Amino acid sequence: MMNRIIVSGIVFLALQLGSLCYGEQFLPMIETQVLRVLSTVNSYYYHKPWKSPNFKTSRASGFFFEDAANFPGMRGLILTNAHAVSMSESINVSNGREKRRYKVKMLGICDSADFAVLQMESKELEDYERRNGKIVPFELGDSDQLRVGDRVLGWGYPLGGERISKSEEGEINRIEVNRYSYSHEYWLMVQASLQQNKGNSGGPVLKDGKVVGIAFQGRRASDRINYFIPINLVQSLMPLLHKQELIPNWRFEGQPMFPRLKEYYKLGSGKGGVLLSYIVPDGGPYRFGLRANDIFLEIDGHEIDDYGDVFFKPLGQKIYFKEILNRKKVGEPLAVKVMRGGRVVEIEGKITPGLPRLVPKIFTRANYLIYGGIAFVELTYNGIANLGKSGRALREKYLGEFPERPYQKIVVVAEIFPEYGLVDTKPYLDRVERINGEEVLNIEHLYTLIQAYRRKGKKEVLLELPRNIQLPLDLEQAEELDREIKQEYGILYMKSPGGFSQ
């Protein structure tokens, strides 16, 4: 009987210790290091942005960290996902230990790479530490040391409960450059077989007790396929939180060099490369010196294979060559080799700024203009999503297209108000291609042209839509008509408040 009691006691003690420890981190500490992030965010009508937004509540995870280089002397710093707090009106955090909510403020957000830095306000921080003990921020690891087959662990607050949840230890399956679902930009990501669900986003992914990534997206159709943002990417972009124009954002269309294409361009069988089948005239790559139909052979001394991959020593594997660009800032040096017209051309220079997409994913209110009874909007991915099935034609026609010139956008007629006098408006809800024969570049350009015609004394102009459809715009009666519309529909601003954004 005594032996049984002793054995039971040892088993109980072992279970207690096992439930409290992971990588020298204790569960009670984890409960206060990892946070539930609750934010009230604006939910805009992207296809009709003059309407007042709705509000929705977003739930995610986050964790305390410190960054002496970018936030010297600052305490209460929190990392989470951008998609959890972007366009927020208020942000609060809590933990699984005492449930009280604490106010936090936004210090910076990088929508492109889906991370945000928050800070618990000083009085709130005092209250938090009085109730939970002194905060011990997580130590950040080196995600470049991760390899396929490594084991990692995640913490967070997934839906289905109030307590903190530990993901079963999972294995890294893949490290690659791929599209982030929130921003649609291409960055390095790590795939791991972690059992994580909605609400885990923003939580830390740990290896040997150090944070190597931030959980951020998964695949609905697959079990245990989840992704995290490598922490080195976050650290490299941290200095650019308020200078995001220094992120290159080069946009080009690259095509793998299959055998017949290599033969056509007379690229030797032993050489690899990627065909730049399209770059925006006068865009970032163009101003650097690249041209359409150049074959990318090398970038900063890394040879490019037929699939666009280079062997990248920091990661110990092949990776898409855009990772070399992603680790640089605008103004930093870059050297490339291309084949142009059958001969090798070496180009050395400084990285130039990129351009926005033809149909961008945006993180604020869309550009719009209401004039003469017609509402114009710049088409965005968000707006197409708002339209649901009715946006299918716009999605198929424009979503994958590149601009033909810098800052070109698709301007569409989003609504024609009854005061305009048109009964069936559906055939006219399409792209505005020209006004009085002049091509419309974007909504600011449309507004500038309208004002120029008014100054010239024009009484009306003609909008030209696809399939030769025409829509007159009365400049002489526009102001009176717009006053009536503004009052009738309670519209606060007849064009984007604060000006049109690029």
N, C-alpha and C positions, 0 to 999 in steps of 0.2 A: 504493500500500500504506500509506504514511504517513498519507494523508488518511482512509483507512478506519479506521485505529487511533485517530486523533484523534476522529472522529465517534463511534466505538464508546465511547470513554472519556466523551464528553459525554453520550451516551444513558444510560450506566451511572450517572453522577453524578446526572443528572436523576431517574432511577428511584429511586435511593437517597434523594434529598431528598424526592421525592413520597411515598415510603412512610413517611417519618418525620414529616411535617408535616401538621397540619390546624388552621387557625385559630390559628396561633402556638403550638400544643401539639405536643410531640415525642413520637413513639411510645414511646421508652424511658420517658419520664415518664408517659405514659398507662398503660403496663403496671403502674406502681406506684401510680397514682392510682385506677384502677378495680380492684375486688377481686371475687374469687369468695367468696360467702357460703355457708357450710355450717353447718347447724344440726340438732340432734337435738331433735325436737318431740314432745310428747305427742299421741297420737291417741286421743281419748276415744271410748267407746261412749255416744253422746249419748242413745240411747233406753234404755240400761241403765247409767246413769252410776256405779252403785255398784261396777261391775267395774273392776279395775285397767287403766289405759290401756296401749295398745301404744306403741311408739316408731317413728318413721320419720325418714329423713334428707331434709332439704329443701336444694335447691341453687338459688342465685340469684346476682345481682350486686349490687354496691354501689359507693360511691365516697367518697373523702375530701372534706370540706367544712369550712368554719368558720362560726361564728355568734357574733359578739361580743355581740350583744344578749341572746340567750337562754342562751348557754354561755360567758360571758366568761372569757378566759384559758385555755380548755380546748383541748387538742390531741388529734389522733387521732380526731376525730369522723367518723362514717360514716353516710351516708344509704342506706337500702334500703327494700324493701317490707315492710309489716306481715305479709303472708301468708307471707313467707319465714322469719320469726322468731317469730311469735306462738305462745305456749305452749311456748317452747323450754326445754330443760333445759341445753343448752350451745350456744354459737355460736363458730365459728372463721372466720377469713378467710385467703385466700391470694391470690397473684397469678400471672400467667402467666409470670413471669420465673424464679422460684426454687422455687415449689411448696410451700415450708414453710408450715405452718399456725400462725396466731397467735390467741390467745384474745382475745375482745372481750366486753364487757358491755353490757347493755341500759340506756340512759338514759331512754328513753321510747318509747311506741308509740301510734299513733292508728289503731286498727283501722278506724274509720269511713271515713277517707280513705286507708287502705292505705299508710301510711309509718311508718318506725321510725328512731330515732336510736340508733346504737351508738357505743361508744368502745373503742379499743384500749388495754388496760391499760398503765400506764407502763413496766414492764420490757419488755413485749412491743414497745412503741413504740420503745424504745431499740434492741432487737434488729433491728426492721424497718428502721429508718433506718441502722443500721450495715451492713446487707446491701444496702439498696436506695437509699441516699442520703436526704437530707432530704426529707420529704413537702412537696409543694406542693399545697395543697387547691385544688379547683376553685373558680372564681369563679361565683357565682350570678347569672343574668341576670334579665330582666324579662319574664315570660311574657305579661303583658297587652299587650306590643307585638307578639306573634305575630299573623299574619294568614294566612288561607287562601291557599295558593300559596307561602308561605315554604318554604325548604329547611332540613332539619335532619338531624342525623347521630347515630347511637347507638353506644355501646360496651358490651360485656358479655362474658359467658362462657356462651353457649348450649351445649346438649348437642351432643355430637359431636366434642369436642376439648378439649384442655387450655389452648391458647393463647387470649389475648384476641382477640375478634372485633369487627370494625368493620362496622356495617350500611351497606349502600349508601345514599348520600344520598337521602332521601325527601322527598316534598312533603306539607305540611299540607293535608288534605282537608276537615276539619270541626272546629269548636270549638263544643261544646254541653254543656249540663247533661244527664247521663245516669246510668244506674245502674252503680255499681262492682260487678263480679261477686263480689268477695270479701266486701264488707259489705252489699250490697244497698241502700246509701244513695245518694242522688242528689247528685253533685258535678260541678263543671266538669271536662271531660276534653278532650284534643286527639287527633284521629285523624290519623295520618300513614302514608304508604305506605313504611314501613321494613320491610326483610326481617329480622324478628326471630323467634326461636323460644324454646321453653321454656328457662329459664336466663338469658335476657336481663332478666327482671324485676328491678327494682331498679337497673338500670344507668342512667347519665346519658344524657340526650338534649341535644345541643349545638347552638347556633346562634352562629356567630362566636366559637367557642371558649368560650362561657359556657353553664352548665347552665340550660336552660329547662324541664326536666321530668324525671320519673322514669318509665322504662318500667314498665308494670304489667299489661297484659292485651292479648289479641288475639282473633281469631275463627278457630276451627278450620276452619270451612267456607269460608273465604275466604283468598286469597293476598295477602300484603302489606297487610293491614289490621290495624294495631296502634295502641295507644293509650298515651298517657303522661299522668301527673299534672302539671298546670302547677305550676311551682316556686313561684309566688306563693301558691297555695293552701297548699302545705306551710309556707311562711314565715308565713302568717297564722294557721295552727293551731299552730305551734311553741310559742307562749307558753301554750297550753292543754293541753299534753301531760299535765300533772298536775292540770288543772282542766277535764276534758272535760265536766263537767256544764254548762259555760258555752256549749257548742255547742247552738244552739236546738233542733234536731231536731223542728221543727213537723211534725205529721202531719195531712194533710187530703186529701180527694179532690176534685180539680179537674176540671171538665168544660168542654170547648170550647163556645163560644156559636154554634151553627149557626143559620141563619135562623129556623126555626120556634121554637127555644128563645128567641131574642131577642124574637120577636113575643109569645110567651107571657108573658115577664117585662117586656114593654113597654120594652125597651132600644132606643133609637133606632138606625137603620141606620148612622149615622156613628160610633157609639160601640162600643168594644171592651171585652172583659172576660172573666173566667173564673168560672163558677158553682162556689161551694164547696158541692158536693152533700152532703158529710159532713165534720163535724169531731167529735172526741171530746168529749162533754159534760164540762166542767170540765178539759179539756186545755189545752195552751199557747195555741193560737189563741183558744179560748173565753175564757180568763182575760184575754187581751189585749183582748177586746171583739168578736171576730168570732162570727158565728152561721151555722148551716147555712142554705143557700139565699141567703146574701149573694153578690152579684156583685162580684168584685174588679175595680175600675176603675183604680186607681193605687196604686203603692207608692213611697214616698219621692220623689214628683214624677215618676215614670216611668209613662207611660200604658201600660196592658196591652192587647194586641190579643186577638182572638177565640181565639187559640191559646195564650194565656198568655205570650207573648213581650213583651219591652220592648227598646227600643234602649238599649244600654249603652255609653256613650261610651268607658270604658277599653278595651273590646275592639273598638270600632269596628264593632259589628254588633248584630243582634237576638239575644237570649238569653232562656231561660226565666226568668220573674220570680223563681223561688226562688233564683237567684244573688244577688239583693239580700239575701235573708235569710242566705244562706250566708256572706256577708262580714261579718256582724254577730255579736256575742256577746250572751248573756243579760244584760239590764240596760241595753243600749244603746238609744237612742231610735229609734222607728219611727213613720212617719206613713202612713196608708192612706186611700183613699176606696173605699167600697163602695156599691152600690145595695141598699137593703133596703126591701121593701114599696113600691117605686115611687119612693122618694126617696133622694137622695144623702146618705150619712152619712160624716162625717170622724172618724177615730179616731187620736188621738195618744197614745203611751205608751211604755213600755219593754218590750223583748222578754222574754217569759216562757219558763220552761223547758218543753221538750217532754216527751213520754212514750215509753216503749218500745212496740214493736209488739205486736200480739196473738200473733203467732208470730214471734219475733225470730230473727235470725242471731246466735249467741253465740260468744264467743272464750274460754270457760272451761268447766268442768264444768257440766252442766245441774242445775237444782234438782230434788231428788228426796226421797221419803219412803217408807220401808218400815215398814208398820204392820199388825199383825194378819194377816200372811201375804200382804199385797198390796203391790205396789210401784207407787207413783204418781210420775209425772214430768211436769214442765211441757213442753209440746210446743214444739219449736224447729225451725227450718229444718234445722239439722244433724241432728236426730233423724229427721226425715222422710227426709232423704238416706240415713241409715243403714239405713232400712227397705227401700229399693229399691222394687220393684214393690208390695210389701205396704203401702207408705205412700201409694199413689196416692189412696186414698179420703180420707185426712187432708189431703193436699195440695190436692185439689180442693175440699174442704169449707171449710178454714180459712185457707189460705195467703194469699189475697188479701183477707181480711176485716179490718175495723177493730174495735178494742175498743169496747164500748158504754159503758165507764166507765174511769177511770184505773187503770192497773196490772192490768187484767184479762188473764189468761192462760188457755190451754187446759190443763187438768189431765187426763191420761189414765192409765188402768190399763196399765202397761207389762208387768207380769208378775204372775201369781198362782202362788205357790209350791205344790208338791205337798202341803205340810203343811196348807194351807188346807182340803184335802179335796175339791177340784173336779177332775173328770177332764177334761172338755172346756172349756178356758179361753178359746178363741178368740172366742166371742160376747161376752165381757166385756172384751176389750181395746179399750176405747173411752173417750170423754170422760166424766169425772165431772161431771154437771151440778148435782146437789144432794146434800146430806147431811141426812137427816131433814127434807126440804122446804126447807132453806135453800140458796140459790144459792152455789156455790163460785166465788170470785173468782180465786184463784190458790192455789198450793200452800201458801204460808204461812198463808193464810186457812183452808184445809182443816185444817192442823195445829192452828191456834188453836181451831177449832170442835171438833175431836176432844178436845183437852185440856179445853175448857169442859164438854163432855158428861160426861167422866170425873169432873170435880170435882162435877158435879151428881149423881153416883151412877148414871148410865146404864150399863146392862150391855151394850147393843148399839145400834148405829145402822144406818140403811139408806142405802146409796149408790144414787142414781138415775142411770141411764145413758140414752142415747138409745133410742128405740123402746120406752120404758116398761120397760126391763130393770132389775131390782133386784139388789143385791149386799149381803148383810148383813156387818157388821163387828163382831166380838165384842170389846168393850172389856175385858171381865173377864179373858179368857184371852190377850189380845194380848201382854203382856210376856213371858209364859212361851213362847208360840209364837215370838216374835221372837228370844229367846235361842237357841232351838233352830235357827232358820234362820241366824242369824249364825254359829254354830259350824259348822253343816253345810256352808255354802257359802263360808266364809272371808271374810265381808263385814266390812270394817273399820269402816264408818260406816253406820248405819241411816237417816241423813238427811244432807243436804248439810253437809259439814264446814265450820265457820266461819259457819254460818247461811245463810238463803236470800237470794239476791241479787235486786235489782229488775231 
